Amino acid sequence: MPSKLRPRRLTLLASAVALASAALALPGAPASADTAPGGIDFSVRHQRIDGFGVSEAFQRAAVIHGLKGLSAEKGDEIVKLLFSREDGAGLSMLRLGVGSSTDEVYDHMRTIAPNAPASPDDPLTYTWDGNDGGQVWLAKEARKYGVKRFIADAWSAPAYMKDNNSDSNGGTLCGVVGTDCATGDWRTAYGKYLAQYVKFYQREGIRITDLNFTNEPDWKASYASMLFTPAQAADAVKAIGPVLRAEAPGTKLYCCDSFGWNQGKAYAAAIAADPAAEKEVAAYSAHGYASAATSPLIDSDKPAWMSEWAGSGVWPSKWDDGTNAAGLYVAENIHNALAQADASAYLFWLGASIGDTGALIRMDGDSYMVSTRLRAMTAFSRFIRPGAVRVDASSGDETVLASAYRNTDGTDVAVLINTGSQATTTDMALKAAKGHQVTGYLTDGDHDTRAVEGLAQVADGHLTAKLPARSVVTVVLAPGRSQG
């Protein structure tokens, strides 16, 4: 296995941990006057939730499928843990990595157009193995559990389309503003390349719903990477968007997956400020490494996605060990992205990986182990479904982070995180709630998102929940008599 499969960004994460830790110490989103203190108002709507997900790029999907000795039975168990609502996290989004390399060493990111044509205007010659590093198989398996949102992300264009003639070490797409390539303008050709990737998945029966042409355009990496300034990203959007609409209708373009949430604001702003670019983009996106998602990415009606984050590559980690790989830390990170940054989606980096990994699940030969990070994801993703809307919520207690959601089936959900060192009970007034049939699910170091009788109850228009120290309690209100 190439060293590429080792955990990445450790040096960046070391500096980013302090920033993220400070951000995660903040309480939840400010409540409106109607709900403060201690209340949930289901009539005050915020952002729509598109889903929760992971990636299994860089051949991790192939490892789940047996590349490193994992049996088919255990591979199926991992898929179930990630995507099943009954037996797992119920993740609803899968992020696919679009290949770019022609190097055998990087076979896990193989390009679908390895040979350069004579000019950007000549047709590309495509190849397809029907496998794509195991991602085709995994997409089909995820679909069995109801996953409908498949998003594709390209780490780089093929080497011959870039000004450094390499798919690695940065470089920029030839033709965008500020480049001067003797080979010409490859923007349209790159758009066709990406559209063909969508078509290959259509051939396999998988509909790629969303696509991004760049990953971390502000991070020069020794592996597949490509750099864009905000202005260059907006320029690329204007060239690639029309090609994608024409050749892969139904697949929406999103951008730009900056390596930090605050850094991503400049990319979103550059696109929003250009009407021709803005109309081509359906969603904005950024990662959470250099800076965490604690404030809105952009003031826009279009969704913003926290499209990648993971803590330090350490294994194992405990539920509450003070590191950014702990389950409780991840739960707070998710809360902040949704309730403070108005993110419509939250995607962890890797669902399952190998070695000293920060993934949700670790694979080792024919065995695997589950981290507390998966518990943290489950406390949100199993219950908050695609199409849900975040509503106003405040616990009235600075140690308790509160967020609430209404699903399309009328189910109301509240996620309460006790960051304090002592158990507490929270009492929250309910306004416009639809349900009174209450189930409380406990997630902590000893409980794996398990229903606990008597954990929560609704009476006289109030939700009362018992919150053990350093825990997450997810309260589900099934549709029924109004509590408004």
C-alpha positions in Angstrom: 0.0 0.0 0.0 1.6 3.4 -1.0 2.4 5.8 1.8 -0.5 7.9 0.4 -2.8 5.7 2.3 -1.4 6.9 5.6 -3.3 9.6 7.6 -2.7 13.1 6.1 -2.3 16.7 7.3 -0.8 15.9 10.7 1.4 19.0 10.6 -1.6 21.2 9.6 -3.8 19.6 12.2 -1.3 20.3 15.0 -1.7 24.0 14.4 -5.5 23.8 13.6 -6.3 22.0 16.9 -5.9 25.1 19.0 -8.2 27.1 16.7 -10.8 24.4 16.6 -10.6 23.8 20.4 -11.2 27.4 21.1 -14.2 27.5 18.8 -15.7 24.4 20.3 -15.7 25.9 23.7 -18.4 28.3 22.5 -22.0 27.6 23.4 -24.7 26.8 20.9 -26.2 29.3 18.4 -27.9 32.3 20.1 -31.6 31.7 20.7 -34.3 34.1 19.5 -36.3 36.1 22.0 -39.1 33.6 21.6 -37.1 30.6 22.9 -34.6 32.1 25.4 -33.9 30.7 27.9 -34.6 27.0 27.6 -36.9 26.4 24.7 -37.5 25.0 21.2 -39.6 26.8 18.7 -40.4 24.5 15.7 -42.1 27.4 13.9 -38.8 29.3 13.5 -37.0 27.7 10.6 -33.3 27.9 9.7 -31.4 25.9 7.1 -32.5 22.7 5.3 -30.4 19.6 6.2 -29.1 17.8 3.1 -27.4 15.0 5.1 -24.4 13.4 6.8 -21.7 11.4 5.1 -18.2 10.1 4.7 -15.7 9.4 1.9 -13.9 6.1 1.1 -11.6 7.6 -1.5 -7.9 6.6 -2.0 -8.8 2.9 -2.2 -10.4 2.7 1.2 -13.6 1.4 -0.4 -11.5 -1.4 -1.9 -10.1 -2.2 1.5 -13.7 -2.6 2.8 -14.3 -4.9 -0.2 -11.3 -7.2 0.7 -8.2 -5.6 -0.8 -6.3 -6.1 2.5 -7.9 -9.3 3.6 -11.2 -8.2 5.2 -13.8 -10.9 4.6 -17.0 -10.2 2.7 -19.0 -10.7 5.8 -17.1 -8.2 7.8 -17.0 -5.8 4.9 -20.8 -6.0 4.9 -20.9 -5.3 8.6 -18.8 -2.1 8.1 -21.2 -0.9 5.4 -24.1 -1.6 7.7 -22.5 0.3 10.5 -22.0 3.3 8.3 -25.3 3.4 6.3 -28.0 1.5 8.1 -30.5 3.5 10.2 -31.4 0.4 12.2 -28.0 -1.0 12.9 -25.6 1.9 12.2 -25.2 5.6 11.7 -27.7 6.0 8.9 -25.3 8.2 6.8 -27.1 9.6 3.8 -24.2 11.0 1.7 -21.2 9.3 0.1 -18.3 11.4 -1.2 -16.5 9.9 -4.2 -12.9 10.8 -5.2 -12.5 11.5 -8.9 -9.1 10.1 -10.1 -6.4 12.0 -11.8 -3.1 10.1 -11.8 -1.5 8.0 -14.6 1.1 6.7 -12.1 0.9 3.0 -11.2 1.9 3.9 -7.6 -1.3 6.0 -7.3 -3.6 3.4 -8.9 -6.2 4.2 -6.3 -6.7 7.6 -8.0 -6.4 6.5 -11.7 -7.5 8.9 -14.3 -10.3 8.0 -16.8 -8.3 9.9 -19.5 -4.7 8.9 -19.2 -3.4 10.1 -22.6 -3.2 13.7 -23.6 -4.8 14.7 -26.9 -2.9 16.9 -29.4 -4.8 19.9 -28.2 -7.5 20.9 -25.7 -10.0 21.0 -28.6 -9.4 17.4 -29.6 -11.6 14.6 -28.0 -10.3 12.8 -24.9 -9.8 9.1 -25.0 -11.5 7.5 -22.0 -10.9 4.3 -20.0 -13.2 2.8 -17.3 -12.7 -0.3 -15.2 -16.1 -0.3 -13.6 -14.5 -0.4 -10.2 -13.0 3.1 -9.5 -10.9 2.0 -6.5 -13.8 0.1 -5.0 -16.1 3.1 -5.0 -18.6 1.8 -7.5 -19.2 -1.3 -5.3 -19.5 0.8 -2.2 -21.9 3.2 -3.9 -24.2 0.3 -4.8 -24.0 -1.1 -1.3 -24.8 2.3 0.2 -27.8 2.7 -2.1 -29.2 -0.5 -0.7 -29.5 1.4 2.6 -31.3 4.3 1.0 -28.4 6.6 0.2 -29.4 8.8 -2.7 -26.8 11.6 -2.5 -23.6 10.7 -4.2 -21.2 13.6 -4.5 -18.0 13.5 -6.5 -14.9 15.6 -5.8 -11.8 15.9 -8.0 -8.5 16.4 -6.2 -6.8 17.4 -9.5 -7.2 17.6 -13.2 -5.0 15.2 -15.2 -1.4 16.3 -15.4 -1.5 17.5 -19.0 -4.3 20.0 -18.2 -2.2 21.8 -15.6 0.5 24.4 -15.7 2.9 22.2 -13.7 2.3 19.1 -15.8 1.7 17.0 -12.7 -1.4 15.8 -10.9 0.5 16.4 -7.6 2.2 19.3 -5.9 -0.4 21.9 -6.6 -0.4 23.5 -10.1 -3.3 25.2 -11.7 -5.8 24.4 -14.4 -4.6 25.8 -17.7 -6.8 28.6 -19.0 -8.1 30.1 -15.8 -7.3 33.8 -15.3 -3.6 34.3 -14.3 -2.2 31.1 -16.1 0.0 31.0 -19.2 0.2 27.5 -20.6 1.8 26.7 -23.9 -0.6 23.8 -24.4 -3.6 26.1 -24.3 -6.9 26.5 -22.4 -8.1 23.2 -20.8 -11.1 24.5 -18.9 -13.8 23.1 -21.3 -11.9 19.8 -21.7 -11.8 19.4 -17.9 -15.5 20.0 -17.8 -16.1 17.3 -20.3 -13.7 15.0 -18.4 -15.8 15.5 -15.2 -19.0 15.0 -17.1 -17.7 11.7 -18.5 -17.0 10.5 -15.0 -20.7 11.1 -14.2 -21.7 9.2 -17.3 -19.5 6.2 -16.3 -21.3 6.1 -12.9 -24.7 6.3 -14.7 -23.6 3.3 -16.7 -23.1 1.5 -13.4 -26.6 2.5 -12.2 -25.4 5.3 -9.8 -26.5 8.8 -10.2 -23.9 11.4 -9.1 -26.1 14.2 -7.7 -23.3 16.8 -7.0 -19.8 17.4 -8.3 -16.9 19.6 -7.4 -13.9 20.3 -9.7 -11.5 21.1 -6.9 -10.4 19.8 -3.4 -8.6 22.2 -1.1 -7.6 24.7 -3.7 -5.6 26.6 -1.1 -3.5 23.6 0.0 -0.5 22.4 -2.0 0.0 18.7 -1.3 2.6 16.2 -2.4 -0.3 14.0 -3.5 -3.0 14.8 -6.0 -3.8 18.5 -5.6 -4.6 21.6 -7.7 -4.5 25.3 -6.6 -7.0 28.1 -7.4 -7.3 31.6 -6.0 -10.9 32.6 -5.3 -10.9 34.6 -8.6 -9.6 31.5 -10.5 -12.2 29.3 -8.9 -15.0 31.6 -10.0 -13.5 31.7 -13.5 -13.4 27.9 -13.6 -17.0 27.7 -12.4 -18.1 29.8 -15.4 -16.3 27.4 -17.8 -17.1 24.1 -16.2 -20.7 24.8 -15.1 -22.2 25.1 -18.6 -20.4 22.0 -19.8 -21.7 20.0 -16.9 -25.3 21.2 -17.5 -25.1 20.2 -21.1 -23.4 16.9 -20.9 -24.4 15.6 -17.4 -27.8 17.2 -16.8 -29.1 16.6 -13.3 -25.7 16.7 -11.7 -25.2 20.0 -9.7 -22.0 21.8 -9.3 -20.8 22.8 -5.9 -17.6 24.6 -4.7 -14.9 24.9 -3.4 -13.8 22.7 -0.5 -11.2 25.1 1.0 -9.0 23.5 3.7 -10.5 25.8 6.3 -14.0 27.1 6.9 -13.0 30.7 7.3 -10.6 30.4 4.4 -13.5 29.1 2.3 -15.5 32.3 2.8 -13.3 34.1 0.3 -14.1 31.4 -2.4 -17.8 31.6 -1.7 -17.8 35.4 -1.8 -15.9 35.5 -5.1 -18.4 33.2 -6.8 -21.4 35.0 -5.2 -20.1 38.3 -6.5 -20.0 37.1 -10.1 -23.5 36.6 -11.5 -22.3 34.3 -14.2 -20.5 32.1 -11.7 -23.2 32.3 -9.0 -25.9 30.8 -11.2 -23.8 27.7 -11.9 -23.2 26.7 -8.3 -25.9 24.9 -6.3 -24.0 24.7 -3.0 -20.9 26.2 -1.3 -18.5 24.0 0.6 -15.4 24.1 2.8 -13.4 21.8 5.1 -12.8 22.3 8.8 -9.0 21.8 9.2 -7.4 25.3 9.2 -10.5 26.7 10.9 -13.6 25.1 12.3 -17.2 25.9 11.2 -18.5 28.2 13.8 -20.1 31.0 11.7 -21.9 31.0 8.4 -19.8 30.4 5.3 -21.8 33.0 3.3 -25.1 34.9 3.5 -27.0 33.0 0.7 -30.1 31.0 0.1 -27.9 28.3 -1.2 -26.7 25.6 1.2 -23.3 25.4 2.7 -21.6 22.1 3.4 -18.9 21.2 5.9 -17.6 18.7 3.4 -14.6 17.3 5.2 -13.0 17.1 8.7 -11.3 14.5 10.9 -9.2 14.8 14.0 -5.6 13.6 14.5 -4.7 10.2 13.1 -4.6 8.4 16.4 -6.0 5.1 17.4 -7.7 4.3 19.7 -9.4 7.3 21.2 -11.8 7.5 24.1 -15.2 9.2 24.3 -13.7 12.0 26.3 -9.9 12.1 26.4 -9.4 15.8 25.7 -8.2 15.2 22.1 -9.8 16.3 18.9 -10.2 12.6 18.0 -12.6 12.0 21.0 -16.2 11.2 20.3 -17.5 14.1 22.5 -15.2 16.5 20.6 -16.7 15.3 17.3 -20.2 15.7 18.6 -19.5 19.3 19.5 -17.9 19.9 16.1 -21.0 18.7 14.4 -23.2 20.8 16.7 -21.2 23.9 15.9 -21.3 23.3 12.1 -25.1 22.9 12.2 -26.2 25.3 14.9 -23.5 28.1 14.6 -22.3 27.9 11.0 -25.7 27.0 9.5 -24.2 24.1 7.6 -26.7 22.0 5.6 -24.4 18.9 5.5 -21.6 17.5 7.6 -19.2 15.0 6.1 -16.5 13.3 8.0 -13.3 12.4 6.1 -13.0 8.6 6.1 -15.6 6.2 7.3 -13.2 3.3 7.6 -9.5 3.2 7.1 -6.3 1.4 8.2 -3.4 2.0 10.5 -3.3 4.8 13.2 -6.3 6.4 11.7 -8.7 9.2 12.7 -11.5 7.4 10.7 -14.7 6.3 12.3 -13.7 2.6 11.9 -10.3 1.0 11.8 -9.7 -2.1 9.6 -6.8 -4.5 10.2 -6.6 -7.6 8.1 -9.8 -9.5 8.7 -10.9 -7.5 11.7 -12.2 -4.1 12.5 -12.8 -1.8 15.5 -15.4 1.0 15.9 -14.4 4.3 17.4 -16.5 6.6 19.6 -16.4 9.0 16.7 -19.0 6.9 15.0 -21.2 7.1 18.0 -21.0 10.9 17.8 -22.1 10.9 14.2 -24.9 8.4 14.9 -26.4 10.7 17.6 -27.1 13.1 14.7 -27.3 11.3 11.4 -29.5 8.4 12.4 -32.3 10.8 13.4 -31.9 14.0 11.4 -32.8 12.9 7.9 -32.3 14.6 4.5 -34.8 17.4 4.0 -35.1 18.1 7.7 -35.0 21.8 8.8 -33.1 23.2 11.8 -35.3 25.2 14.1 -34.7 27.6 17.0 -33.4 25.9 20.2 -31.7 27.1 23.4 -31.1 25.0 26.5 -30.9 28.0 28.9 -27.7 26.4 30.3 -24.3 27.4 29.1 -23.0 23.9 29.7 -25.7 22.3 27.4 -25.5 22.7 23.7 -28.9 22.4 22.1 -30.1 22.1 18.5 -33.4 20.9 17.1 -34.8 19.7 13.8 -38.1 18.8 12.1 -38.0 15.9 9.6 -40.2 15.7 6.5 -42.2 12.9 8.1 -43.1 15.3 11.0 -40.8 13.7 13.5 -39.2 16.3 15.8 -35.6 15.8 17.0 -33.6 17.6 19.7 -29.8 16.9 20.2 -28.6 18.0 23.6 -24.9 17.9 24.6 -23.9 18.2 28.2 -20.4 19.6 28.1 -20.3 19.8 31.9 -18.6 17.5 34.3 -21.8 16.9 36.3 -25.1 15.4 35.4 -27.9 17.8 34.8 -31.6 18.0 33.9 -32.7 20.4 31.2 -36.3 21.8 31.0 -37.2 23.3 27.6 -40.5 24.9 26.6 -41.9 23.6 23.3 -43.6 25.7 20.8 -45.3 24.2 17.7 -44.1 20.7 18.4 -45.9 18.0 16.5 -45.2 15.0 18.8 -45.5 13.8 22.4 -44.4 10.2 22.0 -40.9 10.6 23.4 -37.8 8.4 23.1 -34.4 9.5 24.5 -31.2 8.0 23.1 -28.0 8.2 25.2 -24.5 8.4 23.6 -21.4 8.5 25.8 -18.4 6.4 26.8 -20.7 3.5 27.9 -23.7 3.9 25.7 -23.8 3.5 21.9 -26.7 5.7 21.0 -29.0 3.5 23.0 -32.7 4.2 23.9 -33.0 4.7 27.6 -36.4 4.6 29.3 -37.2 7.7 31.3 -34.4 9.7 29.8 -36.7 12.3 28.4 -40.4 13.2 28.7 -42.9 15.8 27.5 -45.6 17.3 29.8 -47.4 20.6 29.9 -45.7 21.8 26.8 -42.2 21.2 28.2 -39.4 18.8 27.3 -37.5 17.5 30.3 -34.3 15.5 29.7 -31.8 14.0 32.0 -28.3 14.5 30.8 -25.4 12.5 32.2 -22.1 14.3 32.4 -20.2 14.7 29.2 -22.9 13.0 27.1 -25.2 13.5 24.1 -28.9 12.8 24.5 -30.9 12.7 21.3 -34.7 13.2 21.9 -37.1 12.0 19.2 -40.7 13.2 19.4 -42.9 11.1 17.2 -45.9 12.8 15.4 -48.9 13.0 17.6 -50.9 15.5 19.7 -49.6 19.1 19.3 -47.6 20.6 22.1 -47.9 24.1 20.9 
